[in-house]
Amino acid sequence: MSRAVNLAMREEAITKHCRDEDIGISVLEALPGGGVRLVCDSVYGAEQIRLKLKRHMIDGDPRRAQLRPRTPLW
């Protein structure tokens, strides 16, 4: 089971929901096409998010922002 969940919500709403449900957040990453990629601290937390925010989940594998340069820096 993965700890990552892609949601069509604002970061603030996700953070509030996780704080209210006592779910640890490892990473929040804005997706270029809209939405947020949430990585929870535990698989249990990710499963709780999947159950409670099922209608906000993004289907498929959305494009993520590139974090590394395409070519070496040297």
Summary of the structure (lengths in Angstrom):
residues: 74
radius of gyration: 13.4
end to end distance: 37.9
largest distance: 46.6
contacts: 186
relative contact order: 0.27
helix: 32%
strand: 22%
